[in-house]
Amino acid sequence: MFPVETLQLAEKTVSALTRNRLKIITAESCTGGLIAGALTSIPGSSQAVYGGFVTYANPAKQAMIGVPAALIEGEGAVSEAVARAMAEGALKRSGVDISVAVTGIAGPGGGTPL
């Protein structure tokens, strides 16, 4: 289901977390849980992965992980500020050691040119 490179990175991540007795939680928007899926596909990942939030819609970001509506409106859902708020909200609600958050444009249109 996942590319070899993704699985290798997930295995290294789970191994490092387990070795250091750390737990991780994900907060995902445009990836729809794929990061958590890659991590949990690794045998023994239950020692390192606490869970994940899939907050695809802006109201889900607000309700599930406490991203302020004003931040989304002011900075935009696809911004560093919102990604940070997602990570912080996931940490606060889970009480684990590490969080990772991702937000972005998942469709063929609407993105910002580089």
C-alpha positions, 0 to 999 in steps of 0.5 A, a space after each residue: 500500500 505504501 512506497 518502499 521509501 515511506 515504509 523505510 522512513 516509518 520503520 526508522 521512526 517507529 524504531 527511534 521512538 520505541 528505543 527512546 520510549 516516546 509516543 507520537 500522535 498525528 494531526 492530519 488534514 490533506 493526508 487523511 491519516 496516511 502518516 498514521 497509516 504508514 507508522 501503524 503498518 510497522 510491526 510493533 508500532 503500538 509501542 510508539 504510536 498513540 493515535 491520530 486525528 484526521 481533521 480534513 475540514 476546518 470545523 474538524 480542526 477547531 472541534 477536535 484539536 482546538 485550532 482557533 477559527 480566527 487563526 484559520 480565517 486570518 492565516 489560512 488553513 494551509 499555513 505554518 501557523 495552522 500546522 503548528 496549532 494542529 500539532 500543539 492541539 494534538 499534543 495537548 489532547 493526547 498528553 504524549 511526547 511528540 506530534 506531527 501535523 500536516 495541512 495542505 491542498 489535496 486537489 488539482 486546483 487551489 494551490 499556491 504556485 511556487 
